[in-house]
Amino acid sequence: MSTRRDTVRSALTDSEGFRSAQDIYADLRATGAKIGLTTVYRALQTMCEKGEVDVLRNDDGEAVYRACRTEEHHHHLVCRHCGRTVEVEGPAVERWADRVAAEHGFRDVTHTVEVFGTCADCSKP
Protein backbone atom coordinates (compact mmCIF):
# COMPACT_ATOMS: atom_id res chain seq x y z
CA MET A 1 0.00 0.00 0.00
CA SER A 2 1.50 3.32 -1.02
CA THR A 3 1.58 6.34 1.23
CA ARG A 4 0.38 9.81 0.33
CA ARG A 5 4.04 10.88 0.16
CA ASP A 6 4.70 8.09 -2.37
CA THR A 7 1.79 9.43 -4.43
CA VAL A 8 3.24 12.96 -4.42
CA ARG A 9 6.76 11.64 -5.10
CA SER A 10 5.47 9.69 -8.09
CA ALA A 11 3.78 12.80 -9.51
CA LEU A 12 7.05 14.74 -9.16
CA THR A 13 9.17 11.96 -10.64
CA ASP A 14 6.92 11.88 -13.71
CA SER A 15 7.37 15.62 -14.21
CA GLU A 16 10.26 17.20 -16.14
CA GLY A 17 10.35 20.64 -14.54
CA PHE A 18 9.48 22.37 -11.30
CA ARG A 19 5.81 22.23 -10.26
CA SER A 20 3.76 24.10 -7.70
CA ALA A 21 1.89 22.24 -4.95
CA GLN A 22 -1.38 23.35 -6.57
CA ASP A 23 -0.31 21.90 -9.94
CA ILE A 24 0.66 18.60 -8.32
CA TYR A 25 -2.63 18.51 -6.43
CA ALA A 26 -4.66 19.22 -9.59
CA ASP A 27 -2.83 16.50 -11.53
CA LEU A 28 -3.37 13.95 -8.76
CA ARG A 29 -7.06 14.79 -8.42
CA ALA A 30 -7.48 14.54 -12.20
CA THR A 31 -6.16 10.96 -12.06
CA GLY A 32 -8.65 10.09 -9.31
CA ALA A 33 -6.28 10.25 -6.34
CA LYS A 34 -8.05 10.90 -3.06
CA ILE A 35 -5.66 13.46 -1.60
CA GLY A 36 -6.09 16.92 -0.14
CA LEU A 37 -4.06 20.02 -0.88
CA THR A 38 -2.87 20.21 2.74
CA THR A 39 -1.57 16.65 2.46
CA VAL A 40 0.32 17.56 -0.72
CA TYR A 41 1.97 20.49 1.10
CA ARG A 42 2.87 18.28 4.09
CA ALA A 43 4.35 15.60 1.84
CA LEU A 44 6.41 18.20 -0.04
CA GLN A 45 7.67 19.72 3.21
CA THR A 46 8.75 16.31 4.52
CA MET A 47 10.47 15.47 1.25
CA CYS A 48 12.28 18.86 1.32
CA GLU A 49 13.52 18.19 4.85
CA LYS A 50 14.82 14.77 3.75
CA GLY A 51 16.54 16.22 0.67
CA GLU A 52 14.33 14.26 -1.71
CA VAL A 53 13.05 17.28 -3.64
CA ASP A 54 14.49 20.56 -4.79
CA VAL A 55 12.52 23.72 -4.12
CA LEU A 56 12.93 27.18 -5.55
CA ARG A 57 10.88 30.35 -5.91
CA ASN A 58 9.59 31.26 -9.34
CA ASP A 59 9.39 34.83 -10.65
CA ASP A 60 6.08 35.29 -8.78
CA GLY A 61 7.65 34.16 -5.49
CA GLU A 62 5.72 30.88 -5.45
CA ALA A 63 7.52 27.77 -4.19
CA VAL A 64 7.91 25.14 -6.88
CA TYR A 65 9.23 21.60 -6.44
CA ARG A 66 11.08 18.96 -8.42
CA ALA A 67 12.26 15.46 -7.57
CA CYS A 68 16.03 15.39 -7.10
CA ARG A 69 17.79 13.44 -9.80
CA THR A 70 20.98 13.14 -7.73
CA GLU A 71 21.85 13.03 -4.06
CA GLU A 72 24.91 15.23 -4.64
CA HIS A 73 24.89 18.98 -4.08
CA HIS A 74 23.89 20.65 -7.34
CA HIS A 75 22.44 23.74 -8.97
CA HIS A 76 19.83 24.22 -11.68
CA LEU A 77 19.52 25.70 -15.14
CA VAL A 78 15.81 26.48 -15.60
CA CYS A 79 14.07 27.53 -18.81
CA ARG A 80 11.82 30.54 -18.17
CA HIS A 81 9.43 29.45 -20.90
CA CYS A 82 8.87 25.70 -20.63
CA GLY A 83 10.34 25.00 -17.18
CA ARG A 84 12.84 22.42 -18.47
CA THR A 85 15.43 21.96 -15.74
CA VAL A 86 18.97 20.61 -15.87
CA GLU A 87 20.95 19.76 -12.73
CA VAL A 88 24.53 21.00 -12.91
CA GLU A 89 27.58 20.96 -10.69
CA GLY A 90 29.20 24.29 -9.96
CA PRO A 91 32.73 23.96 -8.59
CA ALA A 92 33.44 27.64 -9.28
CA VAL A 93 30.33 28.59 -7.28
CA GLU A 94 31.44 26.33 -4.43
CA ARG A 95 34.90 27.93 -4.32
CA TRP A 96 33.40 31.44 -4.48
CA ALA A 97 30.91 30.72 -1.65
CA ASP A 98 33.69 29.29 0.54
CA ARG A 99 35.99 32.24 -0.17
CA VAL A 100 33.34 34.91 0.50
CA ALA A 101 32.24 33.15 3.69
CA ALA A 102 35.83 32.91 4.96
CA GLU A 103 36.48 36.58 4.17
CA HIS A 104 33.59 37.49 6.45
CA GLY A 105 34.28 34.93 9.17
CA PHE A 106 31.38 32.62 8.34
CA ARG A 107 31.46 28.82 8.66
CA ASP A 108 29.10 25.98 7.83
CA VAL A 109 27.81 27.91 4.82
CA THR A 110 25.10 26.53 2.57
CA HIS A 111 23.70 28.06 -0.58
CA THR A 112 21.37 27.55 -3.49
CA VAL A 113 21.99 28.80 -7.00
CA GLU A 114 19.46 28.74 -9.81
CA VAL A 115 20.27 30.06 -13.27
CA PHE A 116 17.28 31.03 -15.42
CA GLY A 117 17.38 31.36 -19.19
CA THR A 118 15.82 30.08 -22.39
CA CYS A 119 16.51 26.50 -23.47
CA ALA A 120 17.53 25.61 -27.02
CA ASP A 121 14.06 24.32 -27.96
CA CYS A 122 12.34 27.53 -26.78
CA SER A 123 14.98 29.68 -28.53
CA LYS A 124 14.14 28.28 -31.98
CA PRO A 125 12.41 30.79 -34.26
ZAKERO-182569 format. One record per residue: x, y, z of N, C-alpha, C, O, CB in turn. Coordinates in steps of 0.001 Angstrom, whole numbers, plus 524288, in hexadecimal, padded with zeros to 5 digits. Glycine has a CB too. Example, Ala and Ser with C-alpha at 12.3 -4.5 7.8 and 13.67 -1.06 7.14 Angstrom:
<sites>
833867E9C681E788300C7EE6C81E78833907F31C81E788379C7F3098211182C2C7EE8782356;832327F73681BA8835667FBDC81BE4832648001E81EBE834618047281F67837047FDAA8165D;
</sites>
This chain:
<sites>
8034C7FB5F800008000080000800008037A804E280000806EF8056C8034C7FC407FFFE804CD;8028B8085E7FC56805E080CF97FC07803E1811457FFAA7FF38811AA800CB8062780EFA7F661;807848146A8016A80629818C3804D1804DE81D8380180805DD81D9C7FCCC80AA7819FE808AA;802A58216B804038017E826558014580697828C87FF42806B582B017FAFE7FE9082A3B804F5;80AC48285C8025780FCB82A81800A4811AB827B87FBB8813C882A367F830813EA82A0380508;810E8822877FB738125E81F9F7F6BD80F42821907F20381151821E07EDAD81176819B47F78C;80A50822DA7F2E7806FB824D27EEB78091182A077ECAE8095982ADF7E7F48014D825707F0A3;80A8782D827F04480CA98329D7EEBB811FC831E07EC268131B8345C7E83080D218364F7F38C;8153E82E867EE5481A6A82D787EC14819DE82B7A7E68081CC582D217E30A81D70829767EF6F;8163A827FF7E59F81561825DB7E067813D182A2B7DC8E815B582A4B7D82381127821957E090;8106982DA77DE3D80EC8831FB7DADD8136C835747D97D813D78374A7D51080A7C8353C7DD88;816E88365F7DD3B81B86839927DC3481F66836C67D8AE821BA8392F7D53B81E2A83B127E14C;8201A831BE7D983823CE82EB67D66C8222782E967D0B18257282E847CD3082446829217D896;81D0D82E8E7CFC681B0982E677CA6E81B4F833B27C7B881A37834107C30D8157582C7C7CA71;81CBB837BC7CA8781CCE83D097C87A8225283EB77C70C8260783D6C7C9D381A7B840CF7CC6D;822E8841897C2D2828118432D7C0F782A18848037C3D682EBB848537C513827DD844447BB23;826B484BB47C4E18286F8509F7C73782666851577CCB88245784DB67CF1B826BB855267C3E4;827008560C7CEB182508857607D3E181F2B8582F7D39C81D2685A4A7CFCA827C285C4F7D60B;81C6C8567F7D7B6816B4856D47D7E9814FE8591A7DD1E81777858277E12281431851647D70F;810D485C0E7DD1080EAD85E227E1ED80B80859E17E4AD809E78560B7E24180B3C863097E0D9;80A9D85A9B7E9B580762856E47ECA6801EB856A67EA527FF96852747EA0C8071B8586F7F27D;7FFD985B1E7E8A37FA9A85B357E6537FA70858257E13C7F69B855727E02A7F8D6860D77E55E;7FE93858897DE127FEC78558B7D92A7FEF984FB07DA407FC4E84C9E7D7AF8038E8572F7D5E3;8022384E2E7DE0E80292848A47DF7C7FD4F846AC7E16C7FB878427C7DFDF806D7847CE7E3BB;7FADA849B37E4CC7F5B58484F7E6E67F1B8847A77E2797EED5843CF7E25C7F3D284C857EACF;7F19084B5A7DEE57EDCF84B157DA8C7EEC28463F7D7307EB0D8439E7D59F7EE2A850097D727;7F3B3845137D6147F4EE8406F7D2F67F33B83B6E7D5BF7F0FE837EC7D3567FACE8403A7D1C8;7F44C83B247DAC87F2D78367F7DDC77ECF2835CE7DDF97EAF68317B7DD4B7F505836D37E34F;7EA2983A127DEE67E46D839C67DF1E7E2328382C7D9CF7DE5B8354A7D9857E21683F157E0D9;7E4A683A157D59E7E2CB838C77D05A7E36A832FA7CF297E08D830D37CBF37E5BB83BFD7CC47;7E72A830727D1C17E7EE82AD47D0E87E4BE827977D4BE7E519822CB7D4C37EDB68296D7D165;7E19882A397D8047DE3B8276B7DBA57E07A826947E10E7DE0B824057E4527DCE9822597D96C;7E51A828B67E20E7E77B8280B7E73A7E43082ADD7EB567E26382F3E7EA837ED3282A237E745;7E379828517EFA97E09082A937F40E7E48882D017F7C17E65182A817FB747DD1D826557F6F2;7E5E4831E47F6B97E9E2834917F9C17E86183A4D7FA317E64583C907F6837EF63833EC7F739;7E97483C9B7FEA27E837842167FF777ECEF8458B7FE807F163843BB7FEA57E62D842EC804F5;7EBF384A847FD857F02884E367FC8C7F3C584EAE801467F88684F0F800A47EDEC8538B7FB24;7F19684EAA805F47F4CE84EEE80AB07F87684A4980B037FCF884AE080C947F15D84F2A80F94;7F6A1845B9809937F9E1841058099B7FE4B84178805A6802AB83FC2806B07F69083C2B80873;7FD2D843C38011A8013E844967FD2B8057A848287FF6C80A218470C7FEE57FEE3846FA7F813;803DA84C75801F0807AD8500B8044E80AE584D488088680FA784DF5808C3804E0854D8806AB;8085984A3480BD280B328476680FF980F208439180DB28138D8433480F8B8075B8447A8138C;80D80840BA809B38110083CF280731815B783FBD804D081A2283DEA8055580E0D839CE802EE;814CB84422802388190C847137FFDC81CCF84924804038218F848FD80349816E384B967FC9E;81AB484B0B8084F81DFA84D0980C8B82174848B180EBC8261F8497C80F9481A9084F64810EB;81F2C8442680FA48222E83FB9811AB8266A83E1B80DD682AD783D0C80F6581E9583B16812D3;8251383DE9808D4828EA83C6F804E182D438408280474831C483F1F8037F8264183BB57FF94;82BF8845878052682FF9849AE8052D833B7848D5809B583878849198090B82D6A84F3080590;83194847D480E48834CB8470C812F2838708425D8125B83CBC84257814848315284651817BC;836BB83E6680F71839E3839B380EA883D7F83A28809EA8406E83686808C38365A834F980E07;83D5083E91807298409E83F5B8029A83EE383C537FDD88420383B617FA508460E83DEB803E0;839F183AC67FDB0837F7837B07F950835F783B0B7F4D783573839257F073833AD834227FB29;834D483FFA7F5E1832FC843817F1CC836018489D7F215837DE84A3B7F63682D0B844817F252;8366884B0C7ED9D8389C8504C7ED4A8340C8541B7ED7482FD1852F17EB7B83C048510E7E830;834E78589B7EFC8830EB85CAC7EFEB83373861D47EE81837D3862F67F02682E3F85CFB7F55B;830B9864E77EB7E8328586A2F7EA5282DC386DAD7E9D88295586BCF7E9B5835E186A577E53A;82EB3872B57E99882A858768E7E8EE82A778784E7E34782E87879B07E11B82B3F87B507ECAA;825DE878407E0E18257B87A197DB8182543880147DB74825A28828E7DF8E82098877BD7D8C3;824AC882587D6E6824AD8880A7D6678205988A9F7D993820D588F2C7DB0D824228898F7D0BB;81C1A887C17DAA6817C5889DA7DDB981885888FA7E3958153988A8E7E6B5812AB887617DBF8;81CD58867B7E51581DDF8856F7EA9381B66880707EC9981BCB87F3D7F13D81C05889E27EDC2;818D987D827E924816548789F7EAB281A5B8743D7EB0D81DC3873C77E7B1811F7877277E6CF;819F4871047EF2481D6286C7D7EFA581BDA8686C7EB97817418672B7EAF281D1E86A277F53E;81FC2866647E8E281EEA862327E51C822C185DD07E65A826FC85EC87E86D81F9B8642F7DF57;82146859057E51582411854617E6D98256C850DD7E242822D8850E37DE33820D0851607EADA;8299C84DD07E30E82B4B84A107DF1E82E178459E7E1E58310B846847E59582EE784CAD7DAEE;82D2C840E57E02882FE183C607E26E835A883CC57E1298371E83DBB7DCAE82D93837207E05B;838F483C077E51A83E9E83C207E442840208378F7E0C883E36833337E172841A583BE67E989;843868389A7DD208457E8347B7D9B884A9D832477DBD084C5F82E237DA1B846418368C7D427;84CFD835087DF80851F1833547E1CA851E9834A77E79584F2E8383B7E948856B4835F07DEFC;854ED831C67EA8D85559832E17F025859CE836AC7F13C85A6C838777F5A88562982DCF7F33A;85CE6837E77ED4A8615083B797EDE585F6C841217EDC585B58842557EB858656B83A897E993;86277844957F03E8613B84A277F00E8616984BF37EA618650884A977E7858651984D657F381;85D8E84EF97E8C185D51850A77E35185A53855C77E2DE85802857AB7E6A285AC084C6C7DFE7;85A70857EE7DE3F857A985CBB7DCF88542F85B9B7D8498543B857467D63485B88861597DBD1;8512D85F7C7D6A184D7A85E997D25D84DDB862BA7CE2584EA3867597CF3A847FD85E6D7D473;84D49860FA7C95084C3D8645F7C4DD846748639B7C3B3844BB85F357C2CF84FDF8630E7BFE9;84371867D47C3B483DC18676B7C31483C0286AD57BE8983D4686F787BE5783ADF869097C82F;839198688B7BADE836F586B8A7B6828324A86EBC7B86E82EA686CA27BAC383553867DD7B1ED;83275873CF7B76B82E2E8774C7B90682920876287B623824E98776C7B81482FB587CF07B824;82978873CC7B18D824D2873087AE578222286DCD7AF5581D7386DA37B06B8263F873727A8AA;825158698D7AEF5822A9864627AF6B823A7861C07B4AF8213085DCF7B5EC824A0860E77AB1D;8273E863E77B7C982860861A57BCE282C4485D2D7BCCE82D8585AFB7C0E58237E85FCE7BF44;82E3685BCB7B82583224857927B7DA83694858DF7BB998386585D527BBD783447856DC7B21B;8384C854F07BE8383C45855C77C280840B0851DF7C1D883FC684D3E7C0E8839E78555A7C7FD;84578853C57C25884A1A850857C20584D228513B7C71884E25855A47C8B984D85851F07BD23;84E9284CED7C993851D384D2F7CE4B8577E84D8E7CC968594284A9F7C936850F0848507D1EE;85A598513A7CEF985FD1852057CD958631D852947D27B86148854737D68486072856DA7CA14;867FA850F17D21186BBC851DB7D64186E0A857437D56186E26859357D0FB8701F84D867D663;86FDB859A77D98C8720E85EE07D918876D485F9F7DC788769A862797E05686E0B862DF7DA7C;87B3D85D167DB1B87FD885D947DE73881A5863357DF2588393864937E3558843E85A667DC3D;881138667D7DB2F882A186BFD7DBC287F1F86EB67DFBE880F6871F77E2C58826286EDD7D66D;87A2286D6A7DFC08767986FAA7E38C877E886DE47E90D877B5870F77ECBE870C586E157E23E;87957868F97E99487ACF866DE7EEB487F9F869B17F0D887FC986B337F56887BE0860EF7EE53;8838986A5F7ED758885086D1A7EF1F88721872C07F09888914874B27F48988C7886CF07EAC4;883EE875657ED6C8827987AD07EE8387F9987B3B7F3B7880DA87EA27F6DF87F0E87D007EA15;87BC2877D27F4AC878BD878017F99187C57877287FE3F87BE3879E48022D87455873D67F98A;87FE2873697FDD9883968726780220887248771F80317888158789A80791886ED86D8C800E4;88916879727FEDF88C9A87DEF7FF5A889D2882A1801C788BEA885168055988ED087F697F9FC;8852C883E57FFE6882408885A801F8880E088773807BA8814788B0480AED87D3A8894A7FEB9;87F46882B6808FD87DF38817A80E6F882BA8822A811F18825C8847D8162387BD187BD480EE2;8872E880268103B88BF6880898135D88DA28863A8141288F65887C0818478906587D67810CD;88D128895980FF588E8588EE08104888B5A891C28147B88D2B89598816BD88DBB8918480AF6;886AC88FE081576883358927681934882AB88F6C81E5087F67890B58219987DDD8933A816CB;885E688B6381EF3885EC88872823D08815E884B7824868801088352828EF8860188C1882833;87EEF883158204287A9087F6A8209287C7F879DB81FDC88051878E781D1987663880B581C75;879CC8762C8226687ADF87093821D0875CA86DBA820DA8718D86FF28215887DAE86E56826B2;87647868CE81F7C871AC8657881E9386DCC8681681AE58691C8684081BF286EF68642A823C5;86FCD86A1C8169D86CA686D04812D9869D88694380F2686C1F8657380D4E87016870DC80FBB;864FA86A6080E1D86207867A380A0D8601886BBA8063886007870638076585D5B8646380C68;85E89869F4801A985C9486D9A7FDBE8594F86AAE7F9BD8598A865E67F94C8611E870827FB0C;8564D86DAD7F6E08537E86BA17F25D8546A86F6A7EDE0854748742A7EE9F84D7A86AED7F387;8552786D497E941855E6870827E4A38527A86E4C7E04E852CE869AF7DEFD85BC7870B37E2F6;84F3D871A17DE2584C058703F7D9B284D458741B7D55684D7A878D47D63A8460E8704D7DB1E;84E188721A7D0AC84F298756B7CC2784A86874D77C86F84934870847C6CA85481873E47C964;848168793C7C7268437B879357C3C4844FA87B417BE678480387EF47BDEF83F0187C877C624;842D9878D97BA67843E187A827B50A83FD88782B7B16D83B8F876BE7B3148496A878EE7B34E;8413D877C97AC8183DCB8757C7A88C8408B870D37A633844E3871517A43383C4B879887A43A;83E0C86C437A66B8407D8677F7A451840BA867B579E6183E3F86B0579BED83D75862977A617;843BC8642379C1A8447C864077967083F578634A7938683E7B865C878F808484585FB0794F7;83BEA85FEC7957C836F185F02792C783390863E9792B5831168651278EC0833F485A8779561;8336F866D07970A8303086B8679762832AF870167947F83008873ED7935882F4386D0079D1A;837C386FBE7934C83A7F873EB79089839D88739878AA183B188774C787D284038873C9791E4;837E286F29788BF8374086E7D7831883321872467810182F0F873157836E835B9868C7781C8;834418749377C75830768784977A2B82B94875A67783E82810878407763D832E987B3E775B7;
</sites>
